[in-house]
């Protein structure tokens, strides 16, 4: 599996395989497991998804750091990828990068379930 390197490529792959709705469902499932009050509508536009996810990650980093860590654990974002991010960046850029890592990991789950 060739993992996407940016948000647009990820959405393109999900649309090509008709798995975008399953990606949204997986996100909703994991946010619910993490007790984070955010549910995406199945018909959400990709750009809106990106903005809402980015905003929520930013809010979690700033205000509820333990919930943020719990979310990363539940989604199973690789610790090495989180540590590889430049933490000296402002929180806005960091949260954008983390939001993409979350989407990428959720995409892996959906893709593997679809393939096997």
Buried (B, 14 or more C-beta within 10 A) or exposed (E): EEEBEEBEEBBEBBEEBEBBEBBBBBBBBBBEEBEBEBEBEEEBEBEEBBBBBBBBBBBBBEEEEEBBBBBBEBBEBEEEBBEEBEEEEEEEEBBBBBBBBBBBBBBBBBBEEEEE
